[in-house]
């Protein structure tokens, strides 16, 4: 039977049928993304409104929250794309900007590294399946696709922590904090089906991820998120 864009998807514990509000907490907890984006936008304006790449990331965070809301209400194939595509835009956009501002690579090198990271990310899940099979994906509740992003956060954070410049060290600390929050969110995502009878752990995922993105936003000195010169 041929599947369509409107075919329902039942992927999380909270959903019990195909109705719009079948995942009310999952859906409404996406407001945390919008709050994080609004706070970051206010900070951006106070900083002079000149950092366009940071504005791009703020906008994408708001779109992530909107797309995730659509997926956890409509819960079908087209809304799943509305969920995952903005997340990909944030991950690869942030990686590129971090190569430019935080690690100081030129535009061509940063693009090459971002493309390499994208290739690594797409290949990671396939390699995981070859190593652990479909059962491995199921045991992680299909969270494997997010593992490369967590690894990248940790790798860049560690690289910056070793810098002789205090600003880079501060940025590295922010990235490691973000990595920790992101890993917590992935743990809750993985646990969702395993503890389905008790609670929908994915709600904690939605609350932890905006905090993760907030940790990535620059502090008063503008050190945590790449922007100018990108």
PyMOL commands that place a pseudoatom at each C-alpha (Angstrom):
pseudoatom trace, name=CA, resn=UNK, resi=1, chain=A, elem=C, hetatm=0, pos=[0.000, 0.000, 0.000]
pseudoatom trace, name=CA, resn=UNK, resi=2, chain=A, elem=C, hetatm=0, pos=[1.369, 3.383, -0.974]
pseudoatom trace, name=CA, resn=UNK, resi=3, chain=A, elem=C, hetatm=0, pos=[2.039, 5.782, 1.893]
pseudoatom trace, name=CA, resn=UNK, resi=4, chain=A, elem=C, hetatm=0, pos=[1.058, 9.445, 1.744]
pseudoatom trace, name=CA, resn=UNK, resi=5, chain=A, elem=C, hetatm=0, pos=[2.267, 12.690, 3.282]
pseudoatom trace, name=CA, resn=UNK, resi=6, chain=A, elem=C, hetatm=0, pos=[-0.736, 12.757, 5.612]
pseudoatom trace, name=CA, resn=UNK, resi=7, chain=A, elem=C, hetatm=0, pos=[-0.286, 9.222, 6.937]
pseudoatom trace, name=CA, resn=UNK, resi=8, chain=A, elem=C, hetatm=0, pos=[-0.200, 9.313, 10.764]
pseudoatom trace, name=CA, resn=UNK, resi=9, chain=A, elem=C, hetatm=0, pos=[2.983, 8.613, 12.716]
pseudoatom trace, name=CA, resn=UNK, resi=10, chain=A, elem=C, hetatm=0, pos=[2.843, 7.226, 16.247]
pseudoatom trace, name=CA, resn=UNK, resi=11, chain=A, elem=C, hetatm=0, pos=[6.399, 7.624, 17.507]
pseudoatom trace, name=CA, resn=UNK, resi=12, chain=A, elem=C, hetatm=0, pos=[6.120, 8.708, 21.149]
pseudoatom trace, name=CA, resn=UNK, resi=13, chain=A, elem=C, hetatm=0, pos=[4.639, 7.465, 24.365]
pseudoatom trace, name=CA, resn=UNK, resi=14, chain=A, elem=C, hetatm=0, pos=[2.144, 10.255, 24.906]
pseudoatom trace, name=CA, resn=UNK, resi=15, chain=A, elem=C, hetatm=0, pos=[0.304, 9.735, 21.616]
pseudoatom trace, name=CA, resn=UNK, resi=16, chain=A, elem=C, hetatm=0, pos=[-2.631, 7.339, 21.907]
pseudoatom trace, name=CA, resn=UNK, resi=17, chain=A, elem=C, hetatm=0, pos=[-4.489, 8.158, 18.662]
pseudoatom trace, name=CA, resn=UNK, resi=18, chain=A, elem=C, hetatm=0, pos=[-4.228, 10.309, 15.529]
pseudoatom trace, name=CA, resn=UNK, resi=19, chain=A, elem=C, hetatm=0, pos=[-6.074, 13.344, 16.914]
pseudoatom trace, name=CA, resn=UNK, resi=20, chain=A, elem=C, hetatm=0, pos=[-4.508, 16.835, 16.933]
pseudoatom trace, name=CA, resn=UNK, resi=21, chain=A, elem=C, hetatm=0, pos=[-4.110, 17.147, 20.715]
pseudoatom trace, name=CA, resn=UNK, resi=22, chain=A, elem=C, hetatm=0, pos=[-3.074, 13.552, 21.380]
pseudoatom trace, name=CA, resn=UNK, resi=23, chain=A, elem=C, hetatm=0, pos=[0.348, 14.812, 22.560]
pseudoatom trace, name=CA, resn=UNK, resi=24, chain=A, elem=C, hetatm=0, pos=[-0.605, 17.942, 24.525]
pseudoatom trace, name=CA, resn=UNK, resi=25, chain=A, elem=C, hetatm=0, pos=[2.473, 18.139, 26.752]
pseudoatom trace, name=CA, resn=UNK, resi=26, chain=A, elem=C, hetatm=0, pos=[4.853, 17.271, 23.922]
pseudoatom trace, name=CA, resn=UNK, resi=27, chain=A, elem=C, hetatm=0, pos=[3.207, 19.912, 21.754]
pseudoatom trace, name=CA, resn=UNK, resi=28, chain=A, elem=C, hetatm=0, pos=[2.934, 22.707, 24.308]
pseudoatom trace, name=CA, resn=UNK, resi=29, chain=A, elem=C, hetatm=0, pos=[6.421, 22.179, 25.753]
pseudoatom trace, name=CA, resn=UNK, resi=30, chain=A, elem=C, hetatm=0, pos=[7.752, 23.487, 22.431]
pseudoatom trace, name=CA, resn=UNK, resi=31, chain=A, elem=C, hetatm=0, pos=[6.907, 26.937, 23.776]
pseudoatom trace, name=CA, resn=UNK, resi=32, chain=A, elem=C, hetatm=0, pos=[10.281, 26.686, 25.535]
pseudoatom trace, name=CA, resn=UNK, resi=33, chain=A, elem=C, hetatm=0, pos=[11.965, 27.081, 22.126]
pseudoatom trace, name=CA, resn=UNK, resi=34, chain=A, elem=C, hetatm=0, pos=[10.006, 30.261, 21.474]
pseudoatom trace, name=CA, resn=UNK, resi=35, chain=A, elem=C, hetatm=0, pos=[10.889, 31.629, 24.904]
pseudoatom trace, name=CA, resn=UNK, resi=36, chain=A, elem=C, hetatm=0, pos=[14.568, 30.863, 24.312]
pseudoatom trace, name=CA, resn=UNK, resi=37, chain=A, elem=C, hetatm=0, pos=[14.419, 32.572, 20.912]
pseudoatom trace, name=CA, resn=UNK, resi=38, chain=A, elem=C, hetatm=0, pos=[12.652, 35.632, 22.372]
pseudoatom trace, name=CA, resn=UNK, resi=39, chain=A, elem=C, hetatm=0, pos=[15.229, 36.005, 25.156]
pseudoatom trace, name=CA, resn=UNK, resi=40, chain=A, elem=C, hetatm=0, pos=[18.085, 35.606, 22.675]
pseudoatom trace, name=CA, resn=UNK, resi=41, chain=A, elem=C, hetatm=0, pos=[16.492, 38.180, 20.365]
pseudoatom trace, name=CA, resn=UNK, resi=42, chain=A, elem=C, hetatm=0, pos=[16.225, 40.683, 23.233]
pseudoatom trace, name=CA, resn=UNK, resi=43, chain=A, elem=C, hetatm=0, pos=[19.907, 40.083, 24.018]
pseudoatom trace, name=CA, resn=UNK, resi=44, chain=A, elem=C, hetatm=0, pos=[20.794, 40.495, 20.340]
pseudoatom trace, name=CA, resn=UNK, resi=45, chain=A, elem=C, hetatm=0, pos=[19.018, 43.848, 20.189]
pseudoatom trace, name=CA, resn=UNK, resi=46, chain=A, elem=C, hetatm=0, pos=[20.746, 45.094, 23.339]
pseudoatom trace, name=CA, resn=UNK, resi=47, chain=A, elem=C, hetatm=0, pos=[24.085, 44.089, 21.807]
pseudoatom trace, name=CA, resn=UNK, resi=48, chain=A, elem=C, hetatm=0, pos=[23.509, 46.376, 18.826]
pseudoatom trace, name=CA, resn=UNK, resi=49, chain=A, elem=C, hetatm=0, pos=[21.606, 44.187, 16.335]
pseudoatom trace, name=CA, resn=UNK, resi=50, chain=A, elem=C, hetatm=0, pos=[24.679, 43.822, 14.121]
pseudoatom trace, name=CA, resn=UNK, resi=51, chain=A, elem=C, hetatm=0, pos=[25.394, 40.103, 14.477]
pseudoatom trace, name=CA, resn=UNK, resi=52, chain=A, elem=C, hetatm=0, pos=[23.455, 38.647, 11.520]
pseudoatom trace, name=CA, resn=UNK, resi=53, chain=A, elem=C, hetatm=0, pos=[24.606, 35.024, 11.871]
pseudoatom trace, name=CA, resn=UNK, resi=54, chain=A, elem=C, hetatm=0, pos=[23.441, 35.070, 15.499]
pseudoatom trace, name=CA, resn=UNK, resi=55, chain=A, elem=C, hetatm=0, pos=[20.072, 36.405, 14.288]
pseudoatom trace, name=CA, resn=UNK, resi=56, chain=A, elem=C, hetatm=0, pos=[19.908, 33.521, 11.805]
pseudoatom trace, name=CA, resn=UNK, resi=57, chain=A, elem=C, hetatm=0, pos=[20.368, 31.036, 14.653]
pseudoatom trace, name=CA, resn=UNK, resi=58, chain=A, elem=C, hetatm=0, pos=[17.723, 32.791, 16.769]
pseudoatom trace, name=CA, resn=UNK, resi=59, chain=A, elem=C, hetatm=0, pos=[15.214, 32.613, 13.908]
pseudoatom trace, name=CA, resn=UNK, resi=60, chain=A, elem=C, hetatm=0, pos=[15.991, 28.944, 13.320]
pseudoatom trace, name=CA, resn=UNK, resi=61, chain=A, elem=C, hetatm=0, pos=[15.425, 28.166, 17.022]
pseudoatom trace, name=CA, resn=UNK, resi=62, chain=A, elem=C, hetatm=0, pos=[11.949, 29.719, 16.738]
pseudoatom trace, name=CA, resn=UNK, resi=63, chain=A, elem=C, hetatm=0, pos=[11.299, 27.681, 13.581]
pseudoatom trace, name=CA, resn=UNK, resi=64, chain=A, elem=C, hetatm=0, pos=[12.465, 24.514, 15.365]
pseudoatom trace, name=CA, resn=UNK, resi=65, chain=A, elem=C, hetatm=0, pos=[9.864, 25.082, 18.062]
pseudoatom trace, name=CA, resn=UNK, resi=66, chain=A, elem=C, hetatm=0, pos=[7.163, 25.726, 15.485]
pseudoatom trace, name=CA, resn=UNK, resi=67, chain=A, elem=C, hetatm=0, pos=[8.094, 22.675, 13.409]
pseudoatom trace, name=CA, resn=UNK, resi=68, chain=A, elem=C, hetatm=0, pos=[8.199, 20.425, 16.447]
pseudoatom trace, name=CA, resn=UNK, resi=69, chain=A, elem=C, hetatm=0, pos=[4.776, 21.709, 17.520]
pseudoatom trace, name=CA, resn=UNK, resi=70, chain=A, elem=C, hetatm=0, pos=[3.422, 20.811, 14.085]
pseudoatom trace, name=CA, resn=UNK, resi=71, chain=A, elem=C, hetatm=0, pos=[4.883, 17.307, 14.296]
pseudoatom trace, name=CA, resn=UNK, resi=72, chain=A, elem=C, hetatm=0, pos=[3.505, 16.633, 17.771]
pseudoatom trace, name=CA, resn=UNK, resi=73, chain=A, elem=C, hetatm=0, pos=[0.027, 17.773, 16.732]
pseudoatom trace, name=CA, resn=UNK, resi=74, chain=A, elem=C, hetatm=0, pos=[-0.398, 16.647, 13.108]
pseudoatom trace, name=CA, resn=UNK, resi=75, chain=A, elem=C, hetatm=0, pos=[2.055, 13.717, 13.562]
pseudoatom trace, name=CA, resn=UNK, resi=76, chain=A, elem=C, hetatm=0, pos=[2.418, 12.711, 9.922]
pseudoatom trace, name=CA, resn=UNK, resi=77, chain=A, elem=C, hetatm=0, pos=[5.099, 12.612, 7.236]
pseudoatom trace, name=CA, resn=UNK, resi=78, chain=A, elem=C, hetatm=0, pos=[5.003, 16.256, 6.151]
pseudoatom trace, name=CA, resn=UNK, resi=79, chain=A, elem=C, hetatm=0, pos=[5.030, 17.553, 9.742]
pseudoatom trace, name=CA, resn=UNK, resi=80, chain=A, elem=C, hetatm=0, pos=[7.937, 15.253, 10.512]
pseudoatom trace, name=CA, resn=UNK, resi=81, chain=A, elem=C, hetatm=0, pos=[9.933, 17.098, 7.847]
pseudoatom trace, name=CA, resn=UNK, resi=82, chain=A, elem=C, hetatm=0, pos=[8.828, 20.386, 9.429]
pseudoatom trace, name=CA, resn=UNK, resi=83, chain=A, elem=C, hetatm=0, pos=[10.357, 19.019, 12.644]
pseudoatom trace, name=CA, resn=UNK, resi=84, chain=A, elem=C, hetatm=0, pos=[13.673, 17.579, 11.461]
pseudoatom trace, name=CA, resn=UNK, resi=85, chain=A, elem=C, hetatm=0, pos=[14.719, 20.015, 8.706]
pseudoatom trace, name=CA, resn=UNK, resi=86, chain=A, elem=C, hetatm=0, pos=[14.958, 23.115, 10.958]
pseudoatom trace, name=CA, resn=UNK, resi=87, chain=A, elem=C, hetatm=0, pos=[16.935, 21.056, 13.480]
pseudoatom trace, name=CA, resn=UNK, resi=88, chain=A, elem=C, hetatm=0, pos=[19.390, 20.159, 10.713]
pseudoatom trace, name=CA, resn=UNK, resi=89, chain=A, elem=C, hetatm=0, pos=[19.625, 23.829, 9.687]
pseudoatom trace, name=CA, resn=UNK, resi=90, chain=A, elem=C, hetatm=0, pos=[20.511, 24.770, 13.247]
pseudoatom trace, name=CA, resn=UNK, resi=91, chain=A, elem=C, hetatm=0, pos=[23.076, 22.003, 13.714]
pseudoatom trace, name=CA, resn=UNK, resi=92, chain=A, elem=C, hetatm=0, pos=[24.968, 22.591, 10.471]
pseudoatom trace, name=CA, resn=UNK, resi=93, chain=A, elem=C, hetatm=0, pos=[24.589, 26.360, 10.614]
pseudoatom trace, name=CA, resn=UNK, resi=94, chain=A, elem=C, hetatm=0, pos=[25.977, 26.486, 14.129]
pseudoatom trace, name=CA, resn=UNK, resi=95, chain=A, elem=C, hetatm=0, pos=[28.817, 24.144, 13.202]
pseudoatom trace, name=CA, resn=UNK, resi=96, chain=A, elem=C, hetatm=0, pos=[29.818, 26.388, 10.293]
pseudoatom trace, name=CA, resn=UNK, resi=97, chain=A, elem=C, hetatm=0, pos=[29.660, 29.556, 12.370]
pseudoatom trace, name=CA, resn=UNK, resi=98, chain=A, elem=C, hetatm=0, pos=[31.633, 27.942, 15.190]
pseudoatom trace, name=CA, resn=UNK, resi=99, chain=A, elem=C, hetatm=0, pos=[34.365, 27.022, 12.732]
pseudoatom trace, name=CA, resn=UNK, resi=100, chain=A, elem=C, hetatm=0, pos=[34.475, 30.663, 11.588]
pseudoatom trace, name=CA, resn=UNK, resi=101, chain=A, elem=C, hetatm=0, pos=[34.281, 32.622, 14.823]
pseudoatom trace, name=CA, resn=UNK, resi=102, chain=A, elem=C, hetatm=0, pos=[35.336, 30.270, 17.555]
pseudoatom trace, name=CA, resn=UNK, resi=103, chain=A, elem=C, hetatm=0, pos=[38.094, 28.321, 15.824]
pseudoatom trace, name=CA, resn=UNK, resi=104, chain=A, elem=C, hetatm=0, pos=[39.078, 31.012, 13.328]
pseudoatom trace, name=CA, resn=UNK, resi=105, chain=A, elem=C, hetatm=0, pos=[38.893, 29.072, 10.064]
pseudoatom trace, name=CA, resn=UNK, resi=106, chain=A, elem=C, hetatm=0, pos=[38.465, 30.937, 6.770]
pseudoatom trace, name=CA, resn=UNK, resi=107, chain=A, elem=C, hetatm=0, pos=[35.201, 30.702, 4.787]
pseudoatom trace, name=CA, resn=UNK, resi=108, chain=A, elem=C, hetatm=0, pos=[36.366, 27.953, 2.420]
pseudoatom trace, name=CA, resn=UNK, resi=109, chain=A, elem=C, hetatm=0, pos=[37.801, 25.824, 5.224]
pseudoatom trace, name=CA, resn=UNK, resi=110, chain=A, elem=C, hetatm=0, pos=[34.684, 26.319, 7.375]
pseudoatom trace, name=CA, resn=UNK, resi=111, chain=A, elem=C, hetatm=0, pos=[32.428, 25.257, 4.485]
pseudoatom trace, name=CA, resn=UNK, resi=112, chain=A, elem=C, hetatm=0, pos=[34.584, 22.195, 3.834]
pseudoatom trace, name=CA, resn=UNK, resi=113, chain=A, elem=C, hetatm=0, pos=[34.516, 21.234, 7.522]
pseudoatom trace, name=CA, resn=UNK, resi=114, chain=A, elem=C, hetatm=0, pos=[30.734, 21.730, 7.709]
pseudoatom trace, name=CA, resn=UNK, resi=115, chain=A, elem=C, hetatm=0, pos=[30.236, 19.546, 4.634]
pseudoatom trace, name=CA, resn=UNK, resi=116, chain=A, elem=C, hetatm=0, pos=[32.565, 16.951, 6.134]
pseudoatom trace, name=CA, resn=UNK, resi=117, chain=A, elem=C, hetatm=0, pos=[30.597, 17.021, 9.374]
pseudoatom trace, name=CA, resn=UNK, resi=118, chain=A, elem=C, hetatm=0, pos=[27.343, 16.607, 7.414]
pseudoatom trace, name=CA, resn=UNK, resi=119, chain=A, elem=C, hetatm=0, pos=[28.794, 13.587, 5.607]
pseudoatom trace, name=CA, resn=UNK, resi=120, chain=A, elem=C, hetatm=0, pos=[29.960, 12.132, 8.922]
pseudoatom trace, name=CA, resn=UNK, resi=121, chain=A, elem=C, hetatm=0, pos=[26.515, 12.677, 10.444]
pseudoatom trace, name=CA, resn=UNK, resi=122, chain=A, elem=C, hetatm=0, pos=[24.699, 10.981, 7.570]
pseudoatom trace, name=CA, resn=UNK, resi=123, chain=A, elem=C, hetatm=0, pos=[27.137, 8.073, 7.614]
pseudoatom trace, name=CA, resn=UNK, resi=124, chain=A, elem=C, hetatm=0, pos=[27.094, 7.645, 11.381]
pseudoatom trace, name=CA, resn=UNK, resi=125, chain=A, elem=C, hetatm=0, pos=[23.610, 6.146, 11.597]
pseudoatom trace, name=CA, resn=UNK, resi=126, chain=A, elem=C, hetatm=0, pos=[24.332, 3.776, 8.729]
pseudoatom trace, name=CA, resn=UNK, resi=127, chain=A, elem=C, hetatm=0, pos=[27.526, 2.640, 10.413]
pseudoatom trace, name=CA, resn=UNK, resi=128, chain=A, elem=C, hetatm=0, pos=[25.614, 2.198, 13.678]
pseudoatom trace, name=CA, resn=UNK, resi=129, chain=A, elem=C, hetatm=0, pos=[23.071, -0.033, 11.947]
pseudoatom trace, name=CA, resn=UNK, resi=130, chain=A, elem=C, hetatm=0, pos=[25.838, -2.123, 10.404]
pseudoatom trace, name=CA, resn=UNK, resi=131, chain=A, elem=C, hetatm=0, pos=[27.432, -2.529, 13.829]
pseudoatom trace, name=CA, resn=UNK, resi=132, chain=A, elem=C, hetatm=0, pos=[24.340, -3.069, 16.006]
pseudoatom trace, name=CA, resn=UNK, resi=133, chain=A, elem=C, hetatm=0, pos=[21.520, -3.782, 13.566]
pseudoatom trace, name=CA, resn=UNK, resi=134, chain=A, elem=C, hetatm=0, pos=[17.973, -2.441, 13.565]
pseudoatom trace, name=CA, resn=UNK, resi=135, chain=A, elem=C, hetatm=0, pos=[17.620, -3.519, 17.180]
pseudoatom trace, name=CA, resn=UNK, resi=136, chain=A, elem=C, hetatm=0, pos=[20.328, -1.024, 18.116]
pseudoatom trace, name=CA, resn=UNK, resi=137, chain=A, elem=C, hetatm=0, pos=[18.279, 1.809, 16.616]
pseudoatom trace, name=CA, resn=UNK, resi=138, chain=A, elem=C, hetatm=0, pos=[15.200, 0.657, 18.478]
pseudoatom trace, name=CA, resn=UNK, resi=139, chain=A, elem=C, hetatm=0, pos=[17.048, 0.497, 21.799]
pseudoatom trace, name=CA, resn=UNK, resi=140, chain=A, elem=C, hetatm=0, pos=[18.067, 4.143, 21.397]
pseudoatom trace, name=CA, resn=UNK, resi=141, chain=A, elem=C, hetatm=0, pos=[14.527, 5.088, 20.262]
pseudoatom trace, name=CA, resn=UNK, resi=142, chain=A, elem=C, hetatm=0, pos=[16.130, 6.250, 17.004]
pseudoatom trace, name=CA, resn=UNK, resi=143, chain=A, elem=C, hetatm=0, pos=[18.175, 8.928, 18.787]
pseudoatom trace, name=CA, resn=UNK, resi=144, chain=A, elem=C, hetatm=0, pos=[21.350, 7.865, 16.971]
pseudoatom trace, name=CA, resn=UNK, resi=145, chain=A, elem=C, hetatm=0, pos=[21.007, 10.613, 14.367]
pseudoatom trace, name=CA, resn=UNK, resi=146, chain=A, elem=C, hetatm=0, pos=[21.652, 13.203, 17.073]
pseudoatom trace, name=CA, resn=UNK, resi=147, chain=A, elem=C, hetatm=0, pos=[24.838, 11.576, 18.409]
pseudoatom trace, name=CA, resn=UNK, resi=148, chain=A, elem=C, hetatm=0, pos=[27.178, 13.346, 15.931]
pseudoatom trace, name=CA, resn=UNK, resi=149, chain=A, elem=C, hetatm=0, pos=[25.876, 16.754, 17.063]
pseudoatom trace, name=CA, resn=UNK, resi=150, chain=A, elem=C, hetatm=0, pos=[26.633, 15.894, 20.687]
pseudoatom trace, name=CA, resn=UNK, resi=151, chain=A, elem=C, hetatm=0, pos=[30.095, 14.680, 19.717]
pseudoatom trace, name=CA, resn=UNK, resi=152, chain=A, elem=C, hetatm=0, pos=[30.741, 17.889, 17.763]
pseudoatom trace, name=CA, resn=UNK, resi=153, chain=A, elem=C, hetatm=0, pos=[29.712, 20.067, 20.709]
pseudoatom trace, name=CA, resn=UNK, resi=154, chain=A, elem=C, hetatm=0, pos=[32.078, 18.193, 22.992]
pseudoatom trace, name=CA, resn=UNK, resi=155, chain=A, elem=C, hetatm=0, pos=[34.956, 18.198, 20.493]
pseudoatom trace, name=CA, resn=UNK, resi=156, chain=A, elem=C, hetatm=0, pos=[34.786, 21.937, 19.777]
pseudoatom trace, name=CA, resn=UNK, resi=157, chain=A, elem=C, hetatm=0, pos=[34.288, 22.687, 23.469]
pseudoatom trace, name=CA, resn=UNK, resi=158, chain=A, elem=C, hetatm=0, pos=[37.358, 20.687, 24.452]
pseudoatom trace, name=CA, resn=UNK, resi=159, chain=A, elem=C, hetatm=0, pos=[39.401, 22.366, 21.706]
pseudoatom trace, name=CA, resn=UNK, resi=160, chain=A, elem=C, hetatm=0, pos=[38.427, 25.806, 23.015]
pseudoatom trace, name=CA, resn=UNK, resi=161, chain=A, elem=C, hetatm=0, pos=[39.024, 24.944, 26.663]
pseudoatom trace, name=CA, resn=UNK, resi=162, chain=A, elem=C, hetatm=0, pos=[42.679, 24.371, 25.780]
pseudoatom trace, name=CA, resn=UNK, resi=163, chain=A, elem=C, hetatm=0, pos=[43.049, 27.857, 24.255]
pseudoatom trace, name=CA, resn=UNK, resi=164, chain=A, elem=C, hetatm=0, pos=[45.315, 30.466, 25.782]
pseudoatom trace, name=CA, resn=UNK, resi=165, chain=A, elem=C, hetatm=0, pos=[42.601, 33.113, 25.228]
pseudoatom trace, name=CA, resn=UNK, resi=166, chain=A, elem=C, hetatm=0, pos=[40.127, 33.576, 28.061]
pseudoatom trace, name=CA, resn=UNK, resi=167, chain=A, elem=C, hetatm=0, pos=[37.272, 34.351, 25.665]
pseudoatom trace, name=CA, resn=UNK, resi=168, chain=A, elem=C, hetatm=0, pos=[37.756, 31.073, 23.825]
pseudoatom trace, name=CA, resn=UNK, resi=169, chain=A, elem=C, hetatm=0, pos=[37.946, 29.196, 27.112]
pseudoatom trace, name=CA, resn=UNK, resi=170, chain=A, elem=C, hetatm=0, pos=[34.670, 30.784, 28.188]
pseudoatom trace, name=CA, resn=UNK, resi=171, chain=A, elem=C, hetatm=0, pos=[33.101, 29.802, 24.872]
pseudoatom trace, name=CA, resn=UNK, resi=172, chain=A, elem=C, hetatm=0, pos=[34.417, 26.270, 25.341]
pseudoatom trace, name=CA, resn=UNK, resi=173, chain=A, elem=C, hetatm=0, pos=[32.795, 26.075, 28.775]
pseudoatom trace, name=CA, resn=UNK, resi=174, chain=A, elem=C, hetatm=0, pos=[29.472, 27.194, 27.267]
pseudoatom trace, name=CA, resn=UNK, resi=175, chain=A, elem=C, hetatm=0, pos=[29.721, 24.537, 24.558]
pseudoatom trace, name=CA, resn=UNK, resi=176, chain=A, elem=C, hetatm=0, pos=[30.466, 21.797, 27.091]
pseudoatom trace, name=CA, resn=UNK, resi=177, chain=A, elem=C, hetatm=0, pos=[27.489, 22.938, 29.171]
pseudoatom trace, name=CA, resn=UNK, resi=178, chain=A, elem=C, hetatm=0, pos=[25.340, 22.807, 26.037]
pseudoatom trace, name=CA, resn=UNK, resi=179, chain=A, elem=C, hetatm=0, pos=[26.698, 19.336, 25.256]
pseudoatom trace, name=CA, resn=UNK, resi=180, chain=A, elem=C, hetatm=0, pos=[25.752, 18.148, 28.738]
pseudoatom trace, name=CA, resn=UNK, resi=181, chain=A, elem=C, hetatm=0, pos=[22.205, 19.490, 28.403]
pseudoatom trace, name=CA, resn=UNK, resi=182, chain=A, elem=C, hetatm=0, pos=[21.899, 17.974, 24.943]
pseudoatom trace, name=CA, resn=UNK, resi=183, chain=A, elem=C, hetatm=0, pos=[23.039, 14.574, 26.211]
pseudoatom trace, name=CA, resn=UNK, resi=184, chain=A, elem=C, hetatm=0, pos=[20.463, 14.765, 29.010]
pseudoatom trace, name=CA, resn=UNK, resi=185, chain=A, elem=C, hetatm=0, pos=[17.785, 15.497, 26.414]
pseudoatom trace, name=CA, resn=UNK, resi=186, chain=A, elem=C, hetatm=0, pos=[18.887, 12.488, 24.352]
pseudoatom trace, name=CA, resn=UNK, resi=187, chain=A, elem=C, hetatm=0, pos=[18.748, 10.262, 27.436]
pseudoatom trace, name=CA, resn=UNK, resi=188, chain=A, elem=C, hetatm=0, pos=[15.141, 11.303, 28.009]
pseudoatom trace, name=CA, resn=UNK, resi=189, chain=A, elem=C, hetatm=0, pos=[14.368, 10.760, 24.316]
pseudoatom trace, name=CA, resn=UNK, resi=190, chain=A, elem=C, hetatm=0, pos=[15.864, 7.270, 24.474]
pseudoatom trace, name=CA, resn=UNK, resi=191, chain=A, elem=C, hetatm=0, pos=[13.915, 6.457, 27.648]
pseudoatom trace, name=CA, resn=UNK, resi=192, chain=A, elem=C, hetatm=0, pos=[10.557, 7.554, 26.226]
pseudoatom trace, name=CA, resn=UNK, resi=193, chain=A, elem=C, hetatm=0, pos=[9.315, 4.189, 24.995]
pseudoatom trace, name=CA, resn=UNK, resi=194, chain=A, elem=C, hetatm=0, pos=[11.048, 2.230, 27.749]
pseudoatom trace, name=CA, resn=UNK, resi=195, chain=A, elem=C, hetatm=0, pos=[9.087, 3.982, 30.497]
pseudoatom trace, name=CA, resn=UNK, resi=196, chain=A, elem=C, hetatm=0, pos=[5.989, 4.663, 28.413]
pseudoatom trace, name=CA, resn=UNK, resi=197, chain=A, elem=C, hetatm=0, pos=[3.666, 3.255, 31.048]
pseudoatom trace, name=CA, resn=UNK, resi=198, chain=A, elem=C, hetatm=0, pos=[4.904, 5.765, 33.621]
pseudoatom trace, name=CA, resn=UNK, resi=199, chain=A, elem=C, hetatm=0, pos=[5.373, 9.052, 31.763]
pseudoatom trace, name=CA, resn=UNK, resi=200, chain=A, elem=C, hetatm=0, pos=[6.263, 10.672, 28.462]
pseudoatom trace, name=CA, resn=UNK, resi=201, chain=A, elem=C, hetatm=0, pos=[9.952, 11.410, 28.997]
pseudoatom trace, name=CA, resn=UNK, resi=202, chain=A, elem=C, hetatm=0, pos=[10.132, 13.311, 25.728]
pseudoatom trace, name=CA, resn=UNK, resi=203, chain=A, elem=C, hetatm=0, pos=[8.667, 16.344, 27.523]
pseudoatom trace, name=CA, resn=UNK, resi=204, chain=A, elem=C, hetatm=0, pos=[11.995, 16.657, 29.324]
pseudoatom trace, name=CA, resn=UNK, resi=205, chain=A, elem=C, hetatm=0, pos=[13.693, 16.575, 25.914]
pseudoatom trace, name=CA, resn=UNK, resi=206, chain=A, elem=C, hetatm=0, pos=[11.760, 19.663, 24.833]
pseudoatom trace, name=CA, resn=UNK, resi=207, chain=A, elem=C, hetatm=0, pos=[12.628, 21.495, 28.032]
pseudoatom trace, name=CA, resn=UNK, resi=208, chain=A, elem=C, hetatm=0, pos=[16.325, 20.582, 27.974]
pseudoatom trace, name=CA, resn=UNK, resi=209, chain=A, elem=C, hetatm=0, pos=[17.027, 21.404, 24.328]
pseudoatom trace, name=CA, resn=UNK, resi=210, chain=A, elem=C, hetatm=0, pos=[16.045, 25.089, 24.458]
pseudoatom trace, name=CA, resn=UNK, resi=211, chain=A, elem=C, hetatm=0, pos=[18.329, 25.422, 27.495]
pseudoatom trace, name=CA, resn=UNK, resi=212, chain=A, elem=C, hetatm=0, pos=[21.045, 23.800, 25.403]
pseudoatom trace, name=CA, resn=UNK, resi=213, chain=A, elem=C, hetatm=0, pos=[20.536, 26.348, 22.638]
pseudoatom trace, name=CA, resn=UNK, resi=214, chain=A, elem=C, hetatm=0, pos=[20.447, 29.107, 25.236]
pseudoatom trace, name=CA, resn=UNK, resi=215, chain=A, elem=C, hetatm=0, pos=[23.851, 27.971, 26.459]
pseudoatom trace, name=CA, resn=UNK, resi=216, chain=A, elem=C, hetatm=0, pos=[25.102, 28.321, 22.894]
pseudoatom trace, name=CA, resn=UNK, resi=217, chain=A, elem=C, hetatm=0, pos=[23.969, 31.958, 22.653]
pseudoatom trace, name=CA, resn=UNK, resi=218, chain=A, elem=C, hetatm=0, pos=[26.650, 34.568, 23.390]
pseudoatom trace, name=CA, resn=UNK, resi=219, chain=A, elem=C, hetatm=0, pos=[27.118, 36.119, 26.799]
pseudoatom trace, name=CA, resn=UNK, resi=220, chain=A, elem=C, hetatm=0, pos=[27.674, 39.843, 27.199]
pseudoatom trace, name=CA, resn=UNK, resi=221, chain=A, elem=C, hetatm=0, pos=[31.006, 39.664, 25.442]
pseudoatom trace, name=CA, resn=UNK, resi=222, chain=A, elem=C, hetatm=0, pos=[29.527, 37.717, 22.523]
pseudoatom trace, name=CA, resn=UNK, resi=223, chain=A, elem=C, hetatm=0, pos=[31.879, 34.748, 22.901]
pseudoatom trace, name=CA, resn=UNK, resi=224, chain=A, elem=C, hetatm=0, pos=[29.637, 31.699, 22.752]
pseudoatom trace, name=CA, resn=UNK, resi=225, chain=A, elem=C, hetatm=0, pos=[28.057, 31.952, 19.319]
pseudoatom trace, name=CA, resn=UNK, resi=226, chain=A, elem=C, hetatm=0, pos=[29.877, 32.701, 16.103]
pseudoatom trace, name=CA, resn=UNK, resi=227, chain=A, elem=C, hetatm=0, pos=[28.610, 35.673, 14.154]
pseudoatom trace, name=CA, resn=UNK, resi=228, chain=A, elem=C, hetatm=0, pos=[30.642, 38.580, 12.842]
pseudoatom trace, name=CA, resn=UNK, resi=229, chain=A, elem=C, hetatm=0, pos=[32.999, 37.719, 10.050]
pseudoatom trace, name=CA, resn=UNK, resi=230, chain=A, elem=C, hetatm=0, pos=[31.146, 34.552, 9.072]
for i in range(1, 230): cmd.bond("trace and resi %d" % i, "trace and resi %d" % (i + 1))
show_as sticks, trace
zoom trace
